[in-house]
């Protein structure tokens, strides 16, 4: 008899537990869960100019803000001649940049045995990467939604000149097929839209939807949707506005510097990477204010080993006597 009652009690407890789990899963959400704010997302940064006009105007003149944009005559063919031509001796090829019907192109060709142009290939320039303070690289969009870097670049040194992009000055240069990776875009532009299926490390760098033009306010302040919504809400207080966006000046010294280090902690440009994303993070998921180590793992070279740095300003600063 006792065992029978124990069996009945066990069954009843199991049914109650099952009912409890069912109610947790299927019951209507509480008023608290309904009111939970949605995660902030990135917006068109031109909205920032509505309330921060002077800051916006000043920032738009910086190199970071001018890091990515659509081509114009001034930023493509307007440096030296109407149709600038560059001869690349290593590959015995000519490169030229020109405008046709309001669109811009980069072309490669060679001169055949008959003295005529042959082996011609041209690609449209859809975007320019680089402010022009140092260099401008030219990108072409493919039918798959990827971008390739075109071989010819413009360098600002000594009044400006045309030459091959880094890694292209050799007979077997990469041609018109060097992919712009998510890593390239992470440090040279705002946050673009990418397909949900391309979030994992090693995925093809496909870009969908609106493409930002330049590193904007949100790279240092985080996604701005909640801040914009709060600013439009009647009666919002200054304190509420401040809490709706990240102000790097209010972060701890370590978190504040990591806002810069997300792009300027390049310890080396060798074949061994300077950093890798954590396995559970997507390419553009870093948010200002979070520990950078939660987003990526940084690697350094052993002391005394040669290194070649492109974006290592903050890395070098950390090794200076004044910082230490």
C-alpha positions in Angstrom: 0.0 0.0 0.0 2.8 2.4 0.9 4.5 1.8 -2.4 1.3 2.5 -4.2 0.9 5.9 -2.5 4.5 6.8 -3.3 3.8 5.9 -6.9 0.7 8.1 -7.0 2.5 11.0 -5.3 5.4 10.7 -7.9 2.9 10.8 -10.8 1.0 13.8 -9.3 4.3 15.8 -8.7 5.4 15.0 -12.3 2.1 16.2 -13.7 2.3 19.4 -11.7 5.8 20.1 -12.8 4.9 19.5 -16.4 1.9 21.8 -16.1 4.1 24.5 -14.5 6.6 24.3 -17.3 3.7 24.5 -19.9 2.3 27.6 -18.2 5.7 29.2 -18.2 6.2 28.5 -21.9 2.7 29.3 -23.2 1.2 31.9 -20.9 1.0 35.5 -21.9 4.0 37.6 -21.1 3.9 39.8 -18.0 3.6 43.5 -18.2 7.2 43.8 -17.2 8.4 41.6 -20.1 6.2 43.5 -22.5 7.8 46.7 -21.4 11.4 45.4 -21.8 13.2 47.6 -24.2 14.4 46.2 -27.5 18.1 46.1 -28.2 19.4 49.3 -29.9 20.2 49.0 -33.6 22.2 51.1 -36.0 20.5 53.9 -37.9 21.3 56.3 -40.6 23.9 58.5 -38.9 22.7 61.6 -40.7 19.9 61.7 -38.2 22.5 62.8 -35.6 23.0 66.1 -37.4 19.4 67.2 -36.4 20.5 67.7 -32.7 24.3 67.8 -33.0 24.7 70.0 -36.1 28.0 71.7 -35.1 29.6 68.4 -33.9 28.4 66.7 -37.1 29.8 69.4 -39.3 33.2 69.3 -37.6 33.4 65.5 -37.6 32.5 65.3 -41.3 35.9 67.0 -42.1 37.9 64.3 -40.3 39.7 61.5 -42.2 37.6 58.9 -40.4 34.3 60.4 -41.6 35.7 60.5 -45.1 37.0 56.9 -45.1 34.4 55.5 -47.5 32.2 57.1 -50.2 30.9 57.0 -53.7 33.3 58.2 -56.5 33.2 61.7 -57.9 35.3 63.3 -60.6 37.4 64.9 -57.9 38.2 61.6 -56.2 38.9 59.6 -59.4 39.9 61.4 -62.6 40.4 64.9 -61.2 44.0 64.6 -59.8 46.3 65.1 -62.8 44.7 64.6 -66.2 41.3 63.8 -67.7 42.2 60.1 -68.2 45.2 59.3 -66.0 47.2 56.3 -67.2 49.8 54.4 -65.3 52.2 51.8 -66.7 53.0 48.8 -64.5 56.4 47.5 -65.7 56.3 44.3 -63.7 53.2 43.0 -65.5 53.7 45.0 -68.7 50.2 46.4 -68.3 48.6 49.9 -68.4 45.9 51.1 -66.0 43.6 54.0 -66.5 40.7 55.6 -64.6 37.9 57.4 -66.6 34.4 58.6 -66.5 31.6 57.5 -68.9 28.0 58.8 -68.7 28.5 59.9 -65.1 30.0 56.6 -63.9 33.6 55.8 -63.2 35.7 52.9 -64.3 39.2 51.4 -63.9 40.6 49.7 -66.9 43.6 47.4 -67.6 45.1 46.8 -71.0 48.3 45.7 -72.7 49.8 46.6 -76.1 50.0 43.7 -78.6 52.6 42.9 -81.2 50.6 45.1 -83.7 50.9 48.1 -81.5 47.2 48.1 -80.7 45.4 47.8 -77.3 44.6 44.2 -76.3 43.8 42.1 -73.3 41.4 44.7 -72.0 39.4 44.5 -68.8 37.4 47.2 -67.0 35.4 47.3 -63.8 33.1 50.0 -62.5 34.2 51.9 -59.5 31.3 51.8 -57.0 33.1 53.1 -53.8 36.3 54.8 -52.8 38.0 53.5 -49.6 40.3 56.1 -48.0 40.0 59.7 -47.1 42.8 60.8 -49.5 45.0 62.1 -46.7 47.2 59.1 -47.5 45.7 56.9 -50.1 42.6 56.1 -52.0 41.7 52.6 -53.1 38.9 51.8 -55.5 36.2 49.1 -55.0 33.9 47.4 -57.5 30.7 45.6 -56.5 30.1 42.1 -57.9 26.8 40.5 -58.8 27.0 38.4 -55.6 27.0 41.5 -53.4 30.8 41.2 -52.6 33.4 43.9 -53.2 36.8 43.6 -54.9 39.7 46.0 -54.6 40.9 47.3 -58.0 44.6 47.2 -58.7 45.4 50.9 -59.2 45.4 53.3 -56.2 46.1 57.0 -55.6 48.7 58.1 -53.1 48.9 61.6 -51.6 52.6 61.7 -50.9 54.7 64.2 -52.9 51.7 66.0 -54.3 49.9 62.8 -55.4 50.6 60.0 -57.8 49.1 56.7 -59.2 50.6 53.4 -58.3 49.6 49.8 -57.6 47.8 48.8 -54.3 49.9 47.1 -51.6 50.7 43.6 -52.8 50.0 44.3 -56.4 53.4 45.5 -57.5 54.5 42.2 -59.0 54.0 40.3 -62.3 51.5 37.9 -60.8 49.4 40.6 -59.0 45.9 39.5 -57.7 44.2 41.1 -60.7 40.6 42.4 -60.3 39.6 39.8 -57.7 41.0 40.7 -54.2 38.0 40.4 -51.9 37.1 43.2 -49.4 36.7 41.2 -46.3 34.5 41.9 -43.3 37.7 42.8 -41.5 38.6 45.4 -44.1 35.1 46.9 -43.8 35.1 46.8 -40.0 37.9 49.4 -39.8 37.3 51.4 -42.9 33.5 52.1 -42.8 30.4 52.3 -40.6 28.4 49.1 -39.8 27.0 47.6 -43.0 24.1 45.1 -43.4 25.2 41.5 -43.9 23.1 38.4 -44.4 22.1 36.4 -41.3 23.8 33.3 -42.8 27.1 35.1 -43.1 27.8 35.8 -39.5 30.3 33.1 -38.8 34.0 33.3 -39.2 35.1 32.4 -42.7 31.8 33.2 -44.4 31.9 34.9 -47.8 31.9 38.7 -47.2 28.6 39.6 -48.8 27.0 43.0 -48.1 23.3 43.6 -48.4 21.0 46.6 -48.0 22.3 50.2 -47.4 26.0 50.7 -47.4 27.3 53.3 -44.9 29.6 56.0 -46.2 32.4 56.6 -43.7 33.0 55.8 -40.1 30.2 57.5 -38.3 29.2 58.5 -34.7 28.0 55.0 -33.9 31.4 53.4 -34.1 32.4 55.2 -30.9 28.9 55.7 -29.3 27.2 52.4 -30.2 23.9 51.8 -32.0 21.9 55.0 -32.0 18.2 53.9 -32.4 17.3 54.1 -28.7 19.0 57.5 -28.4 17.1 58.8 -31.4 13.8 57.5 -30.0 14.4 59.0 -26.6 15.3 62.4 -28.2 11.9 62.4 -29.9 9.9 61.5 -26.8 8.2 64.5 -25.1 9.4 65.3 -21.6 12.5 63.2 -21.8 15.2 64.3 -19.3 18.8 65.0 -20.1 19.8 62.1 -17.8 17.6 59.7 -19.7 19.1 60.9 -23.0 22.6 60.3 -21.7 21.8 56.8 -20.5 20.4 55.9 -24.0 23.8 56.2 -25.7 27.4 55.4 -24.9 29.7 58.4 -24.1 33.3 57.1 -24.2 34.3 59.9 -21.9 32.2 58.4 -19.2 33.7 54.9 -19.5 36.5 53.5 -17.4 40.0 54.3 -18.9 40.4 50.7 -20.1 36.9 50.6 -21.9 37.4 54.1 -23.2 40.7 53.2 -24.9 39.2 50.0 -26.3 36.8 52.1 -28.4 39.9 53.1 -30.3 41.7 49.8 -30.0 38.8 48.0 -31.9 40.6 49.3 -35.1 44.0 50.6 -33.9 45.5 47.6 -32.0 47.1 46.0 -35.1 50.2 44.3 -33.7 51.3 42.9 -37.0 50.3 42.7 -40.7 52.1 39.4 -41.3 50.5 36.2 -42.3 49.8 35.3 -38.7 46.8 37.4 -37.7 47.0 40.1 -35.1 43.6 39.1 -33.8 40.8 36.6 -34.3 37.1 36.9 -33.5 35.7 34.7 -30.7 33.8 31.8 -32.0 30.5 33.1 -30.8 30.8 36.6 -32.2 29.8 37.9 -35.6 32.0 40.3 -37.6 30.3 43.6 -36.6 29.0 42.7 -33.1 31.4 44.8 -31.0 29.7 47.5 -29.0 31.6 50.4 -27.4 31.7 50.0 -23.6 32.1 46.2 -23.6 35.5 44.6 -23.0 37.3 44.2 -26.3 38.5 40.8 -25.2 34.9 39.6 -25.2 34.8 40.3 -29.0 38.2 39.3 -30.2 41.5 37.8 -29.1 44.7 39.8 -29.7 48.1 38.3 -30.5 51.5 40.0 -30.1 54.8 39.1 -31.6 57.7 38.0 -29.4 60.0 40.9 -28.5 62.6 41.7 -31.1 60.8 40.0 -34.0 60.2 42.3 -37.1 56.7 43.5 -37.7 54.9 45.6 -40.2 52.0 47.7 -38.8 49.4 49.6 -40.8 46.9 50.6 -38.1 49.0 50.3 -34.9 49.0 53.8 -33.6 47.3 52.9 -30.3 49.4 49.8 -30.0 52.6 51.9 -30.2 51.1 54.4 -27.8 50.6 51.7 -25.2 54.4 51.0 -25.4 55.5 54.5 -25.0 57.1 55.8 -21.8 54.4 58.4 -21.3 51.7 55.8 -21.4 53.6 53.5 -19.1 
